[in-house]
């Protein structure tokens, strides 16, 4: 089975290599950067529809007609958006630590953590990691564009509750029980809004993907894929 892994905000494919390696034991795993992330140039302003278009172009270039998409954080949001708006290219969707609820207040809170000056001063190791990760448009531009995207999402959430009801694909919604960014309530609400979904709460798991138990996640994903494709 072909799987496409999508990274989160401020992320790149480099963060998904360990999970991809685990999953590649049973599947063909593909990785891609959203535009303006990693070494890739920014072809347009950051937005969920723009990132979804990145996926469509990647699949077309690879001559792939349909695929299962696994998305971490923002990548999961893009995956679910694709299932709602381009259902023909999606086989199933798996989201991990994805924040679905966006309001102006939530966006403002998240944006406070994207100040490059504060990060450089108080989190110099994180700043260096971002600088190394985003050699394309530069890490400070990544922060600015991400903040602009979050502001827009807070004003008009691209993924509506009515969109979820239209997604008939098998979906697996995963959340760590220690995630401080994504609430259990919003995750359960999405799970309940999807017609054909499973829910998994990962024990002892926070939001950062670097802390992820990739062996556990791969086992859960493999079980979901085996049951959802055989049912």
ZICOR-V890780 format. One record per backbone hydrogen bond with DSSP energy under -1.0 kcal/mol. NH is the residue of the N-H (numbers start at 1). CO is the residue of the C=O. E is the energy in kcal/mol with one decimal. If there is no record, write none. Layout:
NH_CO_E + NH_CO_E
//
This chain:
3_28_-3.0 + 4_68_-2.5 + 5_30_-2.6 + 6_70_-2.6 + 11_8_-1.9 + 15_12_-1.4 + 16_13_-1.8 + 20_16_-2.7 + 21_17_-2.5 + 22_18_-1.8 + 23_19_-2.5 + 24_20_-2.0 + 25_22_-1.1 + 26_23_-1.7 + 27_23_-1.4 + 28_1_-2.2 + 30_3_-3.2 + 36_41_-1.4 + 37_34_-1.5 + 40_37_-2.1 + 51_47_-2.3 + 52_48_-2.5 + 53_49_-2.0 + 54_50_-1.6 + 55_51_-1.7 + 56_52_-2.1 + 57_53_-2.5 + 58_54_-2.3 + 59_55_-2.7 + 60_56_-2.3 + 61_57_-2.4 + 62_58_-1.4 + 63_60_-1.2 + 64_59_-2.8 + 67_89_-2.1 + 68_2_-1.6 + 69_92_-2.2 + 70_4_-3.0 + 71_94_-2.9 + 72_6_-2.5 + 73_96_-3.4 + 75_72_-2.4 + 77_73_-1.4 + 78_74_-2.3 + 79_75_-2.1 + 80_76_-2.4 + 81_77_-2.3 + 82_78_-2.4 + 83_79_-1.9 + 84_80_-1.7 + 85_81_-2.5 + 86_82_-3.2 + 89_86_-1.7 + 90_87_-1.1 + 91_67_-2.4 + 93_170_-2.2 + 94_69_-2.5 + 95_172_-2.7 + 96_71_-2.4 + 97_174_-2.0 + 107_103_-2.8 + 108_104_-2.2 + 109_105_-1.9 + 110_106_-2.2 + 111_107_-2.5 + 112_108_-1.3 + 113_110_-1.2 + 114_111_-2.3 + 119_115_-2.4 + 120_116_-2.6 + 121_117_-1.8 + 122_118_-3.1 + 123_119_-2.2 + 127_123_-2.3 + 128_124_-2.4 + 129_125_-2.1 + 130_126_-2.5 + 131_127_-2.4 + 132_128_-2.3 + 133_129_-2.3 + 134_130_-2.5 + 136_38_-2.2 + 142_138_-1.8 + 143_139_-2.1 + 144_140_-2.1 + 145_141_-2.7 + 146_142_-2.3 + 147_143_-2.3 + 148_144_-2.1 + 149_145_-2.2 + 150_146_-2.5 + 151_147_-2.2 + 152_148_-2.0 + 153_149_-2.4 + 154_150_-2.4 + 155_151_-1.6 + 156_152_-2.1 + 164_160_-1.4 + 165_161_-1.4 + 167_164_-1.7 + 171_196_-2.2 + 172_93_-2.5 + 173_198_-2.8 + 174_95_-3.0 + 175_200_-2.1 + 177_202_-2.6 + 178_205_-2.8 + 179_176_-1.5 + 187_183_-1.5 + 188_184_-2.7 + 189_185_-2.2 + 190_186_-1.8 + 191_187_-2.4 + 192_188_-2.8 + 193_189_-1.3 + 198_171_-2.5 + 200_173_-2.5 + 202_175_-2.6 + 211_208_-1.5 + 212_209_-1.6 + 214_212_-1.3 + 217_213_-2.4 + 218_214_-2.5 + 219_215_-1.8 + 220_216_-2.2 + 221_217_-2.8 + 222_218_-2.7 + 223_219_-2.1 + 224_220_-2.5 + 225_221_-2.7 + 226_222_-2.2 + 227_223_-2.1 + 228_224_-2.9 + 229_225_-1.7 + 231_227_-1.2
//
